Amino acid sequence: MQFTSQPGPESLTQYFRRVRAADYVRNTYNLPCQPSLLAKLACIGGGPVFHKAGRTPIYLRTALDEWARARLGAPLQSTSDLRLASSPAAVCTVAVKQACPSGGTSIDRPGFVEREAR
């Protein structure tokens, strides 16, 4: 009797160490990714999910795929498709909120005089 096994999802699981994980993201998604970025994100958060094999962090291919796709923005046909968040008005609002500790504008605060940056 001959035993043959069908490849299942377990046999397709692929783990990468940091160098190969960064190469995979760069080559597959054309996103900038270095092993040092993955190391930093492993400490501060925001990176792909990883496992530890002793001291060695290893990344599942599916986790790298999810993380890389989440970094990609929505498809655009024009730069004018960008949302309000990247418009000059939004940038001015951020600058005013930084100048006004309460987060309001000079219009909201009578008598408030904006100073020039030193």
Number of C-alpha atoms within 10 A of each C-alpha: 3 3 4 6 5 6 8 8 7 7 8 9 10 11 18 17 15 20 13 15 22 22 18 18 20 15 12 11 15 11 16 11 18 16 15 12 14 21 14 12 14 15 10 8 11 11 18 20 17 20 12 9 9 7 7 11 17 19 22 17 19 14 15 21 15 12 16 19 13 11 11 10 7 8 8 9 7 7 7 9 10 13 9 11 10 9 11 10 11 13 13 11 14 15 13 16 15 13 17 16 9 10 14 14 19 15 9 11 11 8 8 11 9 11 7 6 5 3
